[in-house]
Structure formats: structure tokens, C-alpha cells
Amino acid sequence: MKKNMYDIIKKQNGENFARAIRNYDNGILDIPGIDKIVKNAGRDAGPIMQYLVSLKGIKIKEQTEYHDPIKLLDSAGYNAYVADTLEKQNAIKCFFAPGEELCTFDDANRFNKYHILNAVHKDIDNIKRVDYKKPQREDRYGTSVMSIQLLKAGGHVSIKNRYNHSVRNPDNTYGSNPDNIIYGLSYSLKEYFGVDFSSQGGYLPENYVLVGNQICKYETKIRNVYCAEEFYVKNDRIFPINKNYEKMLENGILLNLKDKKVSDIVNGGSGSFAATVGMRQGFVASLNKAVSGKKLRISKSKLGGYDIIANGKQILTVNKCHIVNINIPDAEVIDLSNHEEFRGIFNLKNVKKLALVNCDLSGVEQLIMPTAAKVLTLSSVQLPECVLDLSSVAEMMITKADLSRVKTIILPRNKDFISFTKVVFPACDLDFSGIKKINLSDCDLSKVRSIKWPLHYLSEHNMIKLCDSNAQQQLSNRIKHNCIYRQR
């Protein structure tokens, strides 16, 4: 027995997805190939409902002459009336067989949300349910009583018939196109109620992309590659992910548990530590080093999402295609970006190259930053309470960073140049005495307790400047206008 479309979508996208479509406009279930269209659309139909309705393609043909809808339905053989009260709404209930009543009858507020036109065939007394052993949605019995319902907010029309759930999609009788009852009725209803229910050419919301006619809900996007837990899209093709042994980690970085290999589906390859390649390739290579030859398994995480376990040790926690925790303290390269739900303990103490870009770590339980990194990039980042030891960092770029929660900042003792741009400093003591040239462009130093300048920054009193509360704002304002200090 062939499954109906509701059951197919229920199995494919989940019961909530299928039910949401049926309850809003089950005419969507009659759209040819709708199961394939929504296969990769996720498990929440709400955000794409208007787009799905638009696929029905209902168009209202403009008429040169207006006809009253009640009179048009009279010409089609129906006694019709506007149901603008609960009593009128449910007045047709007597015509329905037991078990085939409309859900409308149980909705006491339906007439407040919808314009309702009830239509009863003039020959209703001679149309008997017993005569229709194999009911069809548009047979004479099914269409002998209809409830035409137009959403008052516009954009949706439904024509419900006498069979209700005894036939497929009974709320989409005549394709929910009033012109299929009698030509001109769509325009007539639009003018009578002042509501446009034609297909509006809906747009897909953010985090959805159309590939051919298939709707794909993605979690992350990088360089026109769209990534989700069950597929990714590249070059306008949908590539399924094998849920049994493949996991999308972050921004197009794919783990194959069977092969114990991490691949970069954006650039191709398995990463590299070569000096000439970027941070991303180094990060992929670091992940490969962490999983290669190890016994791998997946476990539900107490932090949310799932843990990736290598030789009994948790190395990653992943949630919705984002790495939310990483536990590879000796990694050569870690490159995390575009995320704000990091959690747990981050031990990055011995990481050689670290980039935290456009991300928020303020919610992590504990953060241990590297103390001797070759490269450290903090850009558009929020850090939690931690010690930021920059004393042995070889190369650093710190810009648009919120360090207001940092407990201590330890600066290098001997360096030619150090730069902070648009950085919010915490309540701390800053020792720049070992720096020859300092850039503090547009930084907020209002909470800084004291600043120890190098000898060539001594004040006119030839002593180290300690900022009291009144001087802090003056210093901040001065730095904003004179942001680069040069050796005299």
C-alpha cells in the first residue's frame, strides 16, 4: 500500500514538521514532489511555510466585471452564506457523517481569524453518504458541502469538504482554488473580503538555500559551501552525509570515523603544517593528528551535542555543526571562528598557533590561554575570566577584543612593537616598560588601575604615571586622538 504524502514527510522530517503543514494548509501536501522539495529543509516547517504556500501557484485572474460571490455560488448550484459568527460557522455540522466532522467545528475562534463562506448544494437531500463506498475528494458527495476559508491576514485559502479525513487532503478540495468551483469566484472573494490569498512568491528566510527546487536548511556557510548535519551543498550540488560514520565538525570540516580522517570539503585535502599555508589548513592537520590511529567513538555530551572520544579521551564537543569545546592542549594550530556558544573547560596552554575570531568565550567554565604561542590572533572576541600571558608570544594581533573580564594581562618585557586596536581593557595593571613602540588605537582603558610606560614616555615630572580615577578618562581621550606612540 502506497504511503500518503503526510506519512512520507512525517518519517523524513518528523511528525511536528508534517503536522505543521497539515494544520496550516494541507494543500501543500498536494504539491508535486513536495517530499523531495523539503527533504533537507530541517524539522521545523514554520520558517518556510509561506514559501511552501507560494508553491501551490494559486493566481487570482483579474476580471473586468465584479460578481457577488453568493450569486456566483448560486449559479454553481449552492446555497451559500458568510459565516461571521460561531453559530453560522458550525451550522453545516449537521451535514457531516460521524467521524468526518471538520476540525473547524472545534475551533470557537476560527471565524475571528478567517473569512468563512459555507456552501451547501441545493440538492443536498438527495446526496447520500451510503452511495459513496469509495470516496473521492471531488466527488459529488464530498463537494456537496464546502467551507471556503480565507485567512484575514491574507496569503492563504483553504476549501474544506464533506469527507474530512476519509480522503487525502480534504482541506485542499479543488486545489483550494475557488475558480475551480466556478470561474471568477477567486476574484469575487478577493474583492468582497478585501483579502489577497493568491500565491505571493514567498522568499526563504536566513539559513535556507534553494538548490534546484530543493529547500536546504544549513547551519554554517563558508565560501558558498553550506553545511548541515546530514548534508552539505557545494557547487550547487547536495552531498549527503552518512550519519553512521561521518560528522560535520565546523565550517566544512568533516570527520570520517571509519577512516579516522578529517577532510576540508571547502579547499579539499587533509590540511598541512607548512609555513606557507593558512590557519585553517593547519587546524585541519591538527585535527587529523588528534584522530589518526586512535580508537574513535561518539558519546552524548553533558555540555549539549555530542563528544568525540579518541582513545578514551574527549577531544571535541560538537553541537549543530559547531565545535563548542576543544580539548587538544598540545595542538599545533587551533582556528575557531563565528560562534558564541563555547562551553566547558578550554585548555590551550601549549597551542602553537591560535586564532579566536568573531566568537564569544565568555560563557566557558575555564580558559587557559597559551603562554608561548608563535601566533596569537584575537579578533572580535570576548574572553572570560582568565590570565592573558603575552610575555612569550612571538606574534600577536589583538583587535576588537573584549578583555574586560580578564584577571591579569602580562605584557612582553622586550619587544619592538605591540598593538591593541579597539580593545576593552579590564581593571588591571599594564606594564609597557619593555616596549619600544605602542599602538592603542580606540582602546577603552577607563578601568585600568595603572600603566607603566617605557622610559621615553615618562611624564614631565620624570616619574611613572599611575592613573587615578580622574586621570583615567583623560588618558583614554588622549589615546583616542594620539593613538600611536613613537620612540623619540
Secondary structure as UniProt FT lines:
FT   HELIX           5..13
FT   HELIX           15..25
FT   HELIX           26..30
FT   TURN            32..33
FT   HELIX           34..37
FT   TURN            38..39
FT   HELIX           46..48
FT   HELIX           49..54
FT   TURN            55..56
FT   HELIX           69..75
FT   TURN            76..77
FT   STRAND          78..82
FT   HELIX           86..89
FT   HELIX           91..95
FT   TURN            98..99
FT   HELIX           103..106
FT   TURN            108..109
FT   HELIX           110..113
FT   STRAND          114..121
FT   TURN            122..123
FT   HELIX           124..126
FT   HELIX           129..131
FT   TURN            137..138
FT   TURN            140..141
FT   HELIX           142..144
FT   STRAND          145..151
FT   TURN            152..153
FT   STRAND          157..160
FT   HELIX           164..166
FT   TURN            170..171
FT   HELIX           173..176
FT   HELIX           178..180
FT   TURN            183..184
FT   HELIX           185..193
FT   TURN            206..207
FT   STRAND          208..211
FT   TURN            212..213
FT   STRAND          214..217
FT   STRAND          220..222
FT   TURN            223..224
FT   STRAND          225..227
FT   STRAND          231..234
FT   TURN            235..236
FT   STRAND          237..240
FT   TURN            243..245
FT   STRAND          246..250
FT   TURN            251..252
FT   STRAND          253..256
FT   TURN            257..260
FT   STRAND          261..264
FT   TURN            265..267
FT   TURN            275..276
FT   HELIX           279..291
FT   TURN            292..293
FT   STRAND          296..300
FT   TURN            302..303
FT   STRAND          306..310
FT   TURN            311..312
FT   STRAND          313..319
FT   TURN            320..321
FT   STRAND          322..326
FT   TURN            329..330
FT   STRAND          333..339
FT   STRAND          345..347
FT   TURN            349..350
FT   STRAND          353..360
FT   TURN            362..363
FT   STRAND          366..368
FT   STRAND          375..382
FT   STRAND          387..389
FT   TURN            391..392
FT   STRAND          395..402
FT   TURN            404..405
FT   STRAND          408..410
FT   STRAND          415..421
FT   STRAND          429..431
FT   TURN            433..434
FT   STRAND          435..441
FT   TURN            446..447
FT   STRAND          450..452
FT   HELIX           455..457
FT   TURN            460..461
FT   HELIX           469..481
FT   STRAND          484..485
//
